[in-house]
Amino acid sequence: MFPHNDIDNLEKQLVRAEKIIEQTGGGILVITEGVFGMSGDLGDLKGIVALKKKHEFRIFVDDAHGIGTMGAQGRGAGEELGCQDDIDVYFGTFAKSFASVGAFISSTADIVEYLRYNMRSQIFAKSLPMPIVIGAMKRLEIMRRGTEQKDKLWAVANALQSGLRNAGFELGNTQSAVTPVYLSGGVGEATNLTFDLRENYNIFCSIVTYPVVPKGVILLRLIPTAVHSLEEVDYTIKSFSEIKDKLAKGLYISEKIANV
């Protein structure tokens, strides 16, 4: 374990791990995310890859939110940061930009073959239904054909994020389409606020509260898509400004918690 994107601490952990495997054998696998799904910032892949010059390890990147959305051709955070070829094991999902279900792992043939026959989750498990597989391959073909959908996504995401920031909202350090909105309040307020957004504003967003975030913090996670319109972005910003005012006035404080 190493603190978020703390490369100096990671190197200390690598030195520690090297001493362990001198005694036990085996190897070192560094695991990180390409795009952090809650905060939206990128993993320091280049910083991790640079450590390979001094230490022997493999890097595993979970790029569920990066594949299809990051990089010039949508190939993910590794392409965005110029180090895709240095990733040893690349993991992605079909549940985000592919708009389907399931996931994939990409690596060298021997690693993929090993995982296929040794992962506990795969033993006695059924493979994805063929229509899902064909659909995923078709979506990949569309992504490879051009960047039209990715470009639409970023037009929407940039408008949403700049509009929210201009309206006084705190979005943290997101570098991706993942758009976290940080507010102050308890779990009850967060629940009532989210219920109000869904029922009265027709806006659905993920709600994140303690213990995922510190006490007193409400995180509303927005995921813009290529099919959202700029009119919907404007409506969202206006609606969020209204619920922020309601929160500040204490209108979401209630003994009765909304059932969401």
C-alpha positions in Angstrom: 0.0 0.0 0.0 1.2 3.5 -0.8 -0.5 6.9 -0.4 -2.3 8.4 -3.4 0.1 9.0 -6.3 3.0 9.2 -3.8 5.9 8.0 -5.9 8.5 8.5 -3.2 6.6 6.3 -0.8 6.0 3.8 -3.5 9.8 3.4 -4.0 10.2 2.8 -0.3 7.6 0.0 -0.6 9.4 -1.4 -3.6 12.7 -1.6 -1.6 10.8 -3.3 1.2 9.1 -5.7 -1.2 12.5 -6.6 -2.8 13.8 -7.6 0.6 10.8 -9.8 1.1 11.1 -11.6 -2.2 14.8 -12.2 -1.6 13.6 -14.5 1.2 10.4 -15.9 -0.3 10.8 -15.8 -4.1 8.1 -14.5 -6.4 7.9 -11.1 -7.9 6.4 -7.6 -7.4 3.2 -6.3 -8.9 2.3 -2.6 -8.6 -1.4 -1.9 -8.9 -2.9 1.5 -9.6 -5.8 3.1 -11.5 -5.5 5.0 -14.8 -8.4 7.3 -13.8 -9.5 7.3 -10.2 -13.2 6.7 -10.3 -14.2 8.9 -7.4 -11.9 11.9 -7.7 -11.4 11.8 -11.5 -7.6 12.5 -11.4 -5.1 10.3 -13.2 -2.7 7.8 -11.7 0.9 8.9 -11.9 1.7 6.2 -14.5 4.8 7.9 -15.8 6.2 8.2 -12.3 5.6 4.6 -11.6 7.0 3.4 -15.0 10.2 5.5 -14.3 10.9 3.4 -11.3 11.4 0.4 -13.5 14.8 1.7 -14.3 15.8 1.0 -10.7 13.5 -1.8 -9.6 12.1 -4.9 -11.2 8.3 -5.1 -11.1 5.2 -5.3 -13.2 2.5 -2.7 -13.3 -1.2 -3.5 -13.4 -3.5 -0.6 -14.4 -7.2 -0.6 -13.7 -8.4 1.8 -16.4 -12.1 1.3 -16.1 -12.8 5.1 -16.5 -10.0 5.7 -18.9 -10.6 3.3 -21.8 -12.6 5.0 -24.5 -12.4 8.4 -22.9 -8.7 9.3 -22.5 -5.9 9.6 -25.0 -5.8 10.9 -28.6 -7.5 7.7 -29.9 -9.4 6.8 -26.7 -7.0 4.0 -25.7 -6.9 5.1 -22.1 -4.8 6.8 -19.5 -1.6 5.2 -20.7 -2.0 6.7 -24.1 -2.9 10.1 -22.5 0.3 10.0 -20.5 2.5 8.5 -23.2 3.3 5.2 -21.5 0.8 2.7 -22.7 3.4 0.3 -23.9 5.0 0.2 -20.5 1.9 -1.2 -18.8 2.3 -5.0 -18.2 -1.3 -5.8 -17.3 -4.1 -3.6 -18.5 -7.6 -4.0 -17.1 -10.8 -2.4 -18.4 -14.5 -2.7 -18.2 -17.4 -2.9 -20.7 -19.6 -1.1 -18.2 -18.4 2.5 -18.8 -17.6 3.8 -22.3 -18.6 0.5 -23.8 -22.1 0.9 -22.3 -22.5 -2.9 -21.6 -21.5 -5.4 -19.0 -18.3 -7.4 -18.3 -14.7 -6.6 -18.4 -11.3 -7.6 -19.9 -7.7 -8.0 -19.1 -5.0 -7.3 -21.7 -1.4 -8.5 -21.5 1.1 -10.8 -23.1 -0.3 -14.2 -24.3 1.4 -16.2 -21.5 0.0 -13.9 -18.7 -3.5 -14.0 -20.2 -3.4 -17.7 -20.5 -2.2 -18.1 -16.9 -5.0 -15.9 -15.6 -7.6 -17.7 -17.7 -6.9 -21.0 -15.9 -5.9 -19.8 -12.5 -8.2 -16.9 -11.4 -10.6 -18.1 -8.7 -13.4 -16.0 -10.2 -13.0 -17.8 -13.5 -13.1 -21.4 -12.3 -16.5 -22.9 -13.0 -17.7 -19.5 -14.2 -19.6 -18.9 -17.4 -18.1 -16.7 -20.1 -19.9 -13.6 -21.3 -22.9 -14.4 -23.5 -21.9 -14.2 -27.2 -24.2 -11.2 -28.0 -22.4 -9.2 -25.3 -19.0 -10.3 -26.7 -20.0 -9.3 -30.3 -21.4 -6.0 -29.0 -18.1 -5.2 -27.2 -16.2 -6.0 -30.4 -18.5 -3.7 -32.4 -18.0 -0.9 -29.9 -14.3 -1.3 -30.1 -14.5 -1.1 -33.9 -16.5 2.1 -33.5 -13.8 3.6 -31.2 -11.0 2.6 -33.6 -12.9 4.1 -36.5 -12.7 7.6 -35.1 -13.0 9.9 -32.1 -16.4 11.5 -32.8 -18.0 10.1 -29.6 -15.0 10.8 -27.4 -14.9 14.4 -28.7 -18.6 14.8 -28.0 -18.1 13.5 -24.5 -15.3 16.0 -23.8 -17.3 18.9 -25.2 -20.0 18.1 -22.7 -17.6 17.3 -19.8 -15.6 20.5 -20.3 -18.8 22.6 -20.4 -20.1 20.9 -17.3 -16.9 21.2 -15.3 -16.1 24.8 -16.2 -19.8 25.8 -15.6 -19.8 24.2 -12.2 -16.5 25.8 -11.2 -17.7 29.2 -12.4 -20.8 28.7 -10.3 -18.6 28.3 -7.2 -18.6 24.5 -6.9 -15.5 22.5 -5.7 -14.6 19.8 -8.1 -11.2 18.8 -6.7 -8.4 17.9 -9.2 -10.3 15.9 -11.8 -8.5 15.4 -15.0 -11.1 13.2 -16.7 -14.8 13.2 -17.5 -15.5 12.0 -14.0 -17.0 15.1 -12.3 -17.0 15.1 -8.5 -19.0 17.8 -6.8 -18.0 18.3 -3.1 -20.5 19.8 -0.7 -20.7 19.9 3.1 -23.3 18.0 5.1 -24.2 14.7 6.8 -25.6 11.5 5.5 -29.2 12.5 6.1 -28.7 15.8 4.2 -27.0 14.0 1.4 -29.8 11.5 1.1 -32.6 14.1 1.1 -30.6 16.3 -1.4 -30.1 13.4 -3.8 -33.8 12.5 -3.5 -34.7 16.1 -4.4 -32.4 16.0 -7.4 -33.9 12.8 -8.7 -37.6 13.4 -8.0 -38.0 17.1 -8.5 -35.2 18.0 -11.0 -35.0 14.7 -12.9 -31.2 14.5 -12.3 -29.6 11.2 -11.3 -26.2 11.2 -9.8 -24.2 8.9 -7.5 -24.1 9.9 -3.8 -20.9 9.2 -1.8 -20.8 9.8 2.0 -18.8 8.6 5.0 -16.9 6.3 5.4 -15.9 6.6 1.7 -15.3 10.3 2.2 -14.6 12.1 5.5 -17.5 12.9 7.9 -19.2 16.1 6.9 -18.4 15.7 3.2 -21.0 15.0 0.5 -19.6 13.9 -2.8 -22.0 13.9 -5.8 -20.4 12.1 -8.7 -21.6 13.2 -12.1 -20.7 11.2 -15.2 -21.4 13.2 -18.4 -21.8 11.2 -21.7 -21.6 11.9 -25.4 -25.4 11.9 -25.7 -25.9 14.7 -23.1 -26.7 18.1 -24.6 -25.3 21.5 -23.7 -28.8 22.5 -22.8 -28.9 19.7 -20.2 -25.5 20.9 -18.9 -26.9 24.4 -18.4 -30.0 22.9 -16.6 -27.7 20.8 -14.4 -25.6 23.7 -13.3 -28.7 25.8 -12.6 -30.3 22.9 -10.6 -27.1 22.3 -8.6 -27.0 26.0 -7.7 -30.5 25.7 -6.4 -29.8 22.6 -4.3 -26.6 24.2 -3.0 -28.7 27.1 -1.7 -31.3 24.7 -0.1 -28.4 22.9 1.6 -27.0 26.1 3.0 -30.4 27.1 4.3 -30.8 23.8 6.1 -33.7 22.6 4.1 -32.4 19.1 3.8 -32.1 18.6 7.5 -35.0 16.3 8.5 -35.7 13.6 11.0 -37.2 11.7 8.1 -34.6 10.4 5.6 -35.7 10.1 2.0 -35.9 6.5 0.7 -33.7 6.5 -2.4 
